[in-house]
Amino acid sequence: MPTLASFTHHQLPLNVEGVPVNVAAIHREGDLAPIVFLHGFGSTKEDYADIALQPAFAGHPFLAFDAPGCGETRCDDLSRVSIPFQLQTALQVLEHFGIERFHVVGHSMGGLNALLLAHQYPERVLSFVDIEGNIAPEDCFLSRQIVDYPAQDPQAFFNAFIERTRQVPAFASALYSASLRHKVRAEAVRGIFESIVDLSDNADLMGKLLSLSCPRLFMYGEQNASLSYLSSIQHAGVQLAQIPACGHFPMYSNPTEMWSRIAGFYAQHCQIG
């Protein structure tokens, strides 16, 4: 295998809506169109670090970073963290790296952030790969637990959430649950989950997705092939990618297929590779 360009790690001191935030990011330079990755709840930027080992993406700069409340990013006021707050953080990170137009890949919570970013700035987004990001109320199978299992104490809710997740009969669910305490600050969970539920229920996310003019790929695990909207978004021009032996987490259950399908989508629609 030819040697591929690796990435560098960055700590970015930012001020987001008056709150000091120190964002942890990984980044690679390149001459082609940049790819921006937005991770899901309970995940981190490292979910996408293996792009540096994928020959199909040689020459493409990329950026991934830990959202406020997650991973190595530090936020001075976790009570302020929400999807809109994360979106404002993303815009500042893009500005720091001078990224104006880009391909975006978002998983779950990150897919929701990516959708809002593409909707608000359609001229900047070259393509959108949505890995089971929220586009309908039914997608809140994790976040709606903030409503279904109320608890006043943030740590008590998070502990119970982790135990429920550990027992879900889905690919990689137990693996995912094992690292949640290390990847998410408990005090940030309520704001993240409540804003995800509110946006999924009330913000016409489906309409936002279907209004985008850029190439769109919706990726989902075969265990979630019963999602009610799959045929309708496909009919509206969104390409589908079902990942075998997979639930909600293709980057854990079947990363080889995940990267292959993303590369194939780019080769078909975006002249990548």
C-alpha positions as CSV (number, residue, x, y, z in Angstrom):
1,M,0.0,0.0,0.0
2,P,1.4,3.5,-0.8
3,T,2.1,5.8,2.1
4,L,-0.9,8.0,2.7
5,A,-0.7,11.5,4.3
6,S,-1.6,11.3,8.0
7,F,-3.3,14.1,10.0
8,T,-2.4,16.6,12.7
9,H,-4.1,17.2,16.0
10,H,-5.2,20.7,17.0
11,Q,-6.6,22.5,20.1
12,L,-8.6,25.5,19.1
13,P,-9.5,28.1,21.8
14,L,-12.8,29.6,20.7
15,N,-15.6,31.7,22.1
16,V,-19.0,30.4,21.2
17,E,-21.9,32.7,22.1
18,G,-19.9,34.0,25.0
19,V,-18.8,30.6,26.3
20,P,-15.0,29.6,26.2
21,V,-14.7,26.4,24.2
22,N,-11.4,24.6,23.5
23,V,-12.1,22.4,20.4
24,A,-10.0,19.2,19.8
25,A,-9.7,18.6,16.0
26,I,-7.8,16.4,13.6
27,H,-7.0,17.8,10.1
28,R,-5.2,17.0,7.0
29,E,-4.2,19.4,4.2
30,G,-4.7,18.6,0.5
31,D,-5.3,20.0,-2.9
32,L,-8.8,18.6,-3.6
33,A,-12.2,19.3,-2.1
34,P,-12.2,19.0,1.7
35,I,-14.3,16.5,3.6
36,V,-15.8,17.6,7.0
37,F,-16.9,14.9,9.4
38,L,-19.4,15.5,12.2
39,H,-19.6,12.7,14.8
40,G,-22.7,11.4,16.6
41,F,-23.7,11.4,20.3
42,G,-21.3,9.3,22.2
43,S,-18.7,9.2,19.4
44,T,-15.6,11.3,18.6
45,K,-13.5,12.6,15.8
46,E,-11.5,9.4,15.8
47,D,-14.5,7.6,14.3
48,Y,-13.2,9.0,11.0
49,A,-9.4,9.0,11.5
50,D,-9.1,5.9,9.3
51,I,-9.8,8.0,6.2
52,A,-6.1,8.7,6.3
53,L,-5.6,5.0,5.5
54,Q,-8.1,4.8,2.7
55,P,-6.4,5.1,-0.8
56,A,-9.7,6.2,-2.3
57,F,-9.4,9.5,-0.4
58,A,-5.7,10.2,-1.1
59,G,-5.2,13.9,-1.8
60,H,-8.3,15.1,0.0
61,P,-8.0,17.3,3.0
62,F,-10.3,16.4,5.8
63,L,-11.4,17.8,9.2
64,A,-13.1,16.1,12.1
65,F,-13.5,17.5,15.6
66,D,-15.1,16.8,18.9
67,A,-18.3,18.6,19.4
68,P,-18.8,20.6,22.7
69,G,-19.7,18.2,25.5
70,C,-17.9,15.3,23.8
71,G,-14.4,13.8,23.5
72,E,-11.4,16.0,24.2
73,T,-13.2,19.3,23.6
74,R,-13.6,21.4,26.7
75,C,-16.6,23.7,27.2
76,D,-16.7,26.1,30.2
77,D,-20.5,26.0,30.5
78,L,-21.9,22.6,29.7
79,S,-25.5,23.8,30.4
80,R,-25.3,25.8,27.2
81,V,-24.5,22.9,24.9
82,S,-27.3,22.1,22.4
83,I,-27.5,21.4,18.7
84,P,-27.6,25.1,17.8
85,F,-24.6,25.7,20.0
86,Q,-22.7,22.8,18.3
87,L,-23.6,24.3,14.9
88,Q,-22.2,27.6,15.9
89,T,-19.0,25.9,17.0
90,A,-18.8,24.0,13.7
91,L,-19.0,27.3,11.8
92,Q,-16.1,28.7,13.8
93,V,-14.0,25.6,13.3
94,L,-14.6,25.8,9.5
95,E,-13.6,29.5,9.6
96,H,-10.4,28.7,11.6
97,F,-9.3,26.2,8.9
98,G,-10.3,28.4,6.0
99,I,-12.8,25.9,4.7
100,E,-15.4,27.6,2.5
101,R,-16.8,24.8,0.3
102,F,-16.7,21.2,1.4
103,H,-18.3,17.7,1.4
104,V,-19.9,16.9,4.7
105,V,-20.4,13.5,6.4
106,G,-22.5,13.3,9.6
107,H,-23.6,10.5,11.8
108,S,-26.7,10.6,14.0
109,M,-26.4,13.8,16.0
110,G,-23.7,14.9,13.6
111,G,-26.0,14.1,10.7
112,L,-28.5,16.5,12.2
113,N,-25.9,19.2,12.5
114,A,-24.7,18.6,9.0
115,L,-28.3,18.9,7.7
116,L,-28.8,22.2,9.4
117,L,-25.5,23.4,8.1
118,A,-26.3,22.4,4.6
119,H,-29.8,23.9,4.8
120,Q,-28.5,27.3,6.1
121,Y,-25.5,27.4,3.8
122,P,-26.4,25.4,0.7
123,E,-23.8,27.2,-1.5
124,R,-21.0,25.9,0.7
125,V,-21.9,22.2,0.8
126,L,-20.8,20.1,-2.2
127,S,-22.4,16.9,-1.1
128,F,-24.0,15.4,2.1
129,V,-23.5,11.8,3.4
130,D,-26.1,11.3,6.2
131,I,-25.4,8.3,8.3
132,E,-28.7,7.7,10.1
133,G,-28.9,11.4,11.0
134,N,-32.2,12.7,12.4
135,I,-34.7,13.6,9.8
136,A,-38.0,12.4,11.4
137,P,-39.4,12.0,14.9
138,E,-38.9,8.2,14.8
139,D,-35.1,8.8,14.7
140,C,-35.1,9.9,18.4
141,F,-34.6,6.3,19.7
142,L,-31.7,7.5,21.8
143,S,-32.5,11.2,22.5
144,R,-36.1,10.7,23.4
145,Q,-35.1,8.8,26.5
146,I,-34.6,12.3,28.1
147,V,-38.4,12.5,28.0
148,D,-39.3,8.8,28.5
149,Y,-36.9,8.3,31.5
150,P,-36.8,11.6,33.3
151,A,-34.3,12.2,36.0
152,Q,-33.2,15.4,37.8
153,D,-29.7,14.3,38.4
154,P,-27.6,14.4,35.1
155,Q,-25.3,11.6,36.2
156,A,-28.2,9.4,37.3
157,F,-29.9,9.7,33.9
158,F,-26.6,9.1,32.1
159,N,-25.8,6.0,34.1
160,A,-29.2,4.5,33.4
161,F,-29.0,5.5,29.7
162,I,-25.7,3.6,29.5
163,E,-27.2,0.5,31.1
164,R,-30.2,0.5,28.8
165,T,-28.0,1.0,25.7
166,R,-25.7,-1.9,26.8
167,Q,-28.7,-4.3,26.6
168,V,-30.1,-3.2,23.2
169,P,-30.0,-6.2,20.8
170,A,-28.3,-4.3,18.0
171,F,-24.8,-4.5,16.4
172,A,-22.2,-2.6,18.4
173,S,-24.6,-1.3,21.0
174,A,-22.7,-2.8,23.9
175,L,-19.4,-1.7,22.4
176,Y,-20.8,1.8,22.1
177,S,-22.1,1.9,25.6
178,A,-18.8,0.8,27.1
179,S,-17.0,4.1,26.2
180,L,-19.9,6.6,26.8
181,R,-18.6,7.8,30.2
182,H,-15.2,8.6,28.6
183,K,-16.7,10.4,25.5
184,V,-19.6,12.5,26.8
185,R,-19.9,14.9,29.7
186,A,-23.1,14.0,31.7
187,E,-24.0,17.6,32.2
188,A,-24.2,18.2,28.5
189,V,-26.6,15.3,27.7
190,R,-29.9,17.1,28.6
191,G,-29.3,20.1,26.3
192,I,-28.2,17.9,23.5
193,F,-31.1,15.4,23.7
194,E,-33.8,18.0,24.3
195,S,-32.7,20.0,21.3
196,I,-32.5,16.9,19.1
197,V,-36.0,15.9,20.1
198,D,-37.4,19.4,19.5
199,L,-35.8,19.7,16.1
200,S,-36.8,16.2,15.0
201,D,-40.4,16.9,16.1
202,N,-40.9,20.5,14.9
203,A,-38.2,21.7,12.4
204,D,-39.4,19.8,9.2
205,L,-36.0,18.1,8.9
206,M,-37.4,15.9,6.1
207,G,-38.3,19.0,4.1
208,K,-34.8,20.4,4.7
209,L,-33.2,17.3,3.4
210,L,-35.3,17.0,0.3
211,S,-34.8,20.7,-0.5
212,L,-31.0,20.3,-0.8
213,S,-29.8,20.5,-4.4
214,C,-26.4,18.8,-3.7
215,P,-25.9,15.0,-4.1
216,R,-27.2,13.2,-1.0
217,L,-26.6,9.8,0.4
218,F,-28.5,8.3,3.3
219,M,-26.6,5.4,4.9
220,Y,-28.3,3.0,7.4
221,G,-27.7,-0.4,8.9
222,E,-29.6,-3.4,7.8
223,Q,-31.1,-3.7,11.3
224,N,-32.8,-0.3,10.6
225,A,-34.2,-1.1,7.2
226,S,-37.7,-0.7,8.6
227,L,-37.3,3.1,8.8
228,S,-40.6,4.4,7.4
229,Y,-39.2,7.1,5.1
230,L,-36.5,5.2,3.2
231,S,-38.6,4.6,0.0
232,S,-39.9,8.1,0.0
233,I,-36.6,9.8,0.2
234,Q,-35.1,7.5,-2.4
235,H,-38.0,8.4,-4.7
236,A,-37.2,12.1,-4.1
237,G,-33.6,11.6,-5.3
238,V,-31.7,10.7,-2.1
239,Q,-29.4,7.7,-2.8
240,L,-29.6,4.9,-0.2
241,A,-26.8,2.7,1.2
242,Q,-27.8,-0.2,3.4
243,I,-24.8,-1.5,5.4
244,P,-25.0,-5.3,6.1
245,A,-24.3,-6.8,9.6
246,C,-24.9,-3.3,11.0
247,G,-27.2,-1.3,13.2
248,H,-26.8,2.4,14.0
249,F,-23.0,2.3,14.0
250,P,-21.4,1.4,10.6
251,M,-18.0,2.8,11.7
252,Y,-17.9,0.2,14.5
253,S,-19.8,-2.8,12.9
254,N,-18.7,-2.6,9.2
255,P,-16.3,0.2,8.6
256,T,-14.9,-1.4,5.4
257,E,-18.3,-1.3,3.8
258,M,-19.0,2.2,5.1
259,W,-15.8,3.7,3.5
260,S,-16.4,1.8,0.3
261,R,-19.9,3.1,-0.1
262,I,-18.8,6.7,0.7
263,A,-16.0,6.4,-1.8
264,G,-18.4,5.0,-4.4
265,F,-20.9,7.8,-3.9
266,Y,-18.2,10.4,-4.3
267,A,-16.8,8.7,-7.4
268,Q,-20.3,8.7,-8.9
269,H,-21.5,12.2,-8.1
270,C,-18.6,14.3,-6.9
271,Q,-15.6,13.4,-9.1
272,I,-13.6,12.3,-6.0
273,G,-10.8,9.8,-6.3
